[in-house]
Amino acid sequence: MIKILKYGEVENSEIFARGTAATDVSGIVSEIIEDVKQNGDAALIKYAEKFDKAVLTSLEVTNEEIEEAFNTVEPKFLEIIRTAAQNIRTFHEKQVRQSFIISENDGIVTGQKVTPIEKVGLYVPGGTAAYPSTVLMDSIPAKIAGCKEICITTPPSADGKVNPVILAAAKIAGVDRIFKTGGAQAIAALSYGTETVPKVDKIVGPGNAFVAEAKRQVFGLVSIDMIAGPSEILVVADGTCNPDFVAADLLSQAEHDKMASAVLVTDSMDLAEKVSESLEKQIPLLSRSEIARTSIDNNGKIIVADCLLKAIDIANEIAPEHLEICVDNPFDYLDKIKHAGSIFMGKYCPEALGDYYAGPNHTLPTSGTARFSSPLSVDDFVKKTQYTYYTRDALSKVADDVAFFAEKEGLTAHAKSATIRFEDKK
């Protein structure tokens, strides 16, 4: 059963404690990465059989497999995927940055050019669930950014095939290549390249502890989006909320992972108790009830605060991945929210809207990193390069100042590089 904590009556360490830390898998991941680095495709095929029970003769999904999968997906679902894709596209097109140039002074030009990252790898989880939504959320911003090649890695099922809905979403999103490999070995393949899987410049997408650790270990060789932890939701709700709605929203993240975190912060003890009761009624009805049960019992909590403003303060301190503001006037509180990955406003805006359909990205900072990082966006798929141009006359006016600054830092070669161009004149 979920814990109910009264703010001010228990230690803050209990209020702000996060879920149980993941088991250290760094040693295993390091071995897998080295194996893939040395043995390429052979290692990927070996791990597919070991972890996915799939006997593969090839790693890349063919066009024929994509077409076959596309034709097996329910037409209604395809239409929903297309609508979601358009919503995501519309939102992310607003994020596109333009190059700029400044030439206000005679003989001086400065500027910044925005260039797409050439090759990106998208990790799409498989295993206990398939996530076509992740395909859309990760590939559409990359496509908008103008990335030259967009690749997906995803674990195959035991029959050696990729889930049809993942392939359908990839086709709709315009993904270039898809590979049947998952886990740390997929991250290694994208980082070093194999005979089949290309080496990419950046890897994005969520995964389990092995995927997260692999991304941590290859960072620097390639860029990554973030180290994503278990899913989180924090709901701020007042006493007028429907407890069944709130309980359902908490469970929408609890069912992801036994380590997921679901937190309610409210100013109403009555609501707290009713939400707890509703959770007990709803959990047994879920298809992933065992996972949700463990998440709620181990990592779930209800925090009762004196008022909604204090509830917002608590939410800011926790800095959740998903934050729901379940009140009648949510925009009154928007400016007060400082730290959250994605905010869902009002009593009729469940977090699931963001997972699938509304348009904002669902690849979000977790584990309190919303204090300093942002959701996945078009910015993640471009790089900014700055440039400077001075004429001889323009440099002559500032060369002594540049040299003076450099000498104050003890860098005489820097100083000389500015003044040497005018020594002949002197």
C-alpha positions, 0 to 999 in steps of 0.5 A: 500500500502507498505511504501517506506522509504529512509534510512537516511531521516526518523528516525531509529525507523521507519526503524527498527520498527517491526510489531504490537505486539500480544494481551496478551493472557497469562490469557486465556492460563494459564486457559487452561493449568490448565484445561488440567492439572486437567481434562486431556482428558476430557478437550482436548475433550471439547476444540476440540468441542469449538475451532475446532467444532469437536466432538471426541470420541477418541484423538489418530489417529489410524493406519487405519486412517493413511492408509486411509489418505495415500491412498487419497493423490495424488500420485504425492504429495506423491512423492514430499513429499518423495523427500523433506524428503530425502533432509531434511534427507541428510542435517540434517545427517551432523549435527549429533554430536559424543561423544568424550573422552580425555585421554592425561594425565596419570590417567585422562579421560574427555569426553562428551556423546551425548544422544537422548532426549527420548520423543518429542512432535511436534506441527503441526498447523492446522486451516486456513492451513495444514503444512505437511512441518512442520511435515517433518522439525520437525520430521526428525531431531528428528528421526536422533537424535534417539529419542525413541518416536516422537509424533505429536499434530495437530488440527482436522477438524470439521469432527474429522479427521486430514488433510490427507497430515499431516498424510501422511507426518507423515507416511513418516517421521516415526512419532510414535503417532499422537493426535487430539488436537491443541492450548494451550491445546495441549501444556499443554497435552504434558507438563503434560500428560493426559490419552491418550497423553504422557508427553514429554521431549521437545516440538517443532514447530510453532503455533499461539499466544496461542501456543507460550504463552503456550510454554512460560508458560510450559518452565522449566517443559519441554524444548522448541525449541523457542518462534516463532513470526509471519513470516518474510522475508527480501529481499536485492535486487539491481536494476537489479532484476525483481520486480515481482519476488521480490514482489512474494517473499515478499508475500510468507510470507505476506500470512502466517499471518496478523501480518507477516512482509515483508521487501525489502531493496534495493539500487534502488528507481526505483526497490522500486517503481516497486515492490510496483506496482507489489504488488498491482497487485499480492495481489488480485490474491492470495487465501489468499489476505485479509491476505496478504493485511493486512500484507503488509499494516500494517507491510510491508516496502521498505527501500531504502539505498545508497548501497548494503553494507548499505542494508546488515548492515540494514539486520543485524540490523533487523536479519530476520527469512528469508533473501534473497540476490537477486543479481548476486554474492550473495556469495560475501556478505555471510560473511558480513551477521551476523544475519539471521535465513536462507539465500537464495542466488541469484535471483533464490532461493525463500524462498519457496525452504526452506519452502518445499524442499531444505533441511535446516530447516524451523523452524527458529528464529523470532523477531530478535532472530536470533542475538543469536539463530539458526534454529531447528536442530538435536542438539535440540533433543539431550543432551550432558553429560560430565564426568570426571575420575581421578586416586588417583595419578592424583588427588594427583598432583592437590588436593592442587591447587583445594583446593586453588581455592575453598578457594579463593571463600570461599567454604571450603567444596569444598576445603576439598573434594579435600584434605581429600583423602590424610590426612591419608598419611600426 
